[in-house]
Amino acid sequence: MSAKRLATFRDKMLQAEDLMFERNGCTIFSGVNFHLNEGELLLLQGINGCGKSTLLRILTSLMRPHQGFVNSYGENIHTNRYEYLRNITFIGHQLALKSALSPLDNLCWAASSSKERQYVFQAMDEMGLSAVSRLPCYRLSAGQLKRVALTRLFLSNAKLWLLDEPFAALDFSGVSIIEKLIERHLSQNGSVLMTSHQDLSLLNIRKIDMSIWCR
């Protein structure tokens, strides 16, 4: 790799290079190339089954591609995986909530530091969850559970957010809260890569249609 090309990689929050993934002998996507800069929002779109969620899991380092690589600031995300994971927040379809615990207990348990735990009540209030903060999660609606999971964004110090359909199950007010939170994160030089089928009011979205890589 040339020095000029390597220097370009080092400037990127994320750089996906020639990714290919197979399932049961069938190619799901191939030739995936894109980058994500600091302060940028990248929206992955495409029909169901084109591999959007799989690609996000590859970007989290939870899965490996069958070909290609993912760099963060010029370093493969698997080289120093622990450090990379400290710098990302991933919210997928599985919300990672204990149904017997309350939203408050779930969020305090997930908080990585005492400083984050201090802001749990404030974050829940901003997400409109104060009234249900001590109820067991199994009593909450799908929209309320999604709000609980997304409250982790208020508590996150990670520069990179990877969000799989973050607006699914949310009502209008919930969507508005998350859009404002994303805008604030971007203004602080954070980056967001997400999937969504919804029309968004966010500005300066860079969109990629994954159908160009599907097989």
Helices and strands as residue ranges (DSSP letters): H 3-10, E 14-23, E 26-36, E 41-45, H 52-59, E 67-72, E 75-76, H 81-86, E 88-91, H 103-110, H 114-118, H 120-126, G 130-132, G 137-139, H 142-150, H 152-155, E 160-164, H 172-187, E 191-195, E 205-209, G 210-212
